[in-house]
Amino acid sequence: MKSESVKKWIEGIKPEHSVMAQRVDTLIKELIPDIQYTTKWHKPSQPLGVPFYGLTDKGWMIAMWSFKNEFAVGFIAGTLLNPEPPVTKMSGPWNRNSDFKARRIDIRNESEFDEKLIRSWIEQTTKLPGWSKIE
């Protein structure tokens, strides 16, 4: 599953977040060539949905958000990453697993964008469990 909806999401969010989202999208596709992606959870308050990235044999592994004051990258098995991403308040069905919990990093502006760290986390996700099935 490779969906144009992620491109539309990146183009539709705040311009300052769009730049960072494009960088993350490019990194994911570069580091995980077989990656599948789409948007999920379209609703009136979030008409563009939430971009999710994963592998068919693992499930969804990475997601992105554009909040009012920050751009966020989430990792489904975040508590298994080294170092663990700092944001622990992530609700959602992926946090029902007792072996690991999702974590994310919030980035307020491009000067806080640590490409080396994000690259490391993306690479680590390929060795970790994901959430749900990709159909």
C-alpha angles and dihedrals in degrees: 000000000000113000134196086212090085090057089049090049092052091048092046102052127082110302093238090053093042091064092055093042090054090051092051092044090052092048093050093050091045095048098039108036094181093052119141120209143180141140122265136185101040110183137153093269091046107028094166092054126213122297114236128188126194151136124259093235095045108031128226114346110165135032136179133212136187109211127181096269105015147034115231137201116197131197119204094213092037097144088061094056122100110252097021113234110254105236112085101169100094119139121193144100092283090069093066092086114102095204096061142000133214119257133181142192120229116211118195097187142356093267087067092052106115102192094180092056094044090048090052092050092048091051091048093052091067089068096045135077121268135207131259126340128295109227 
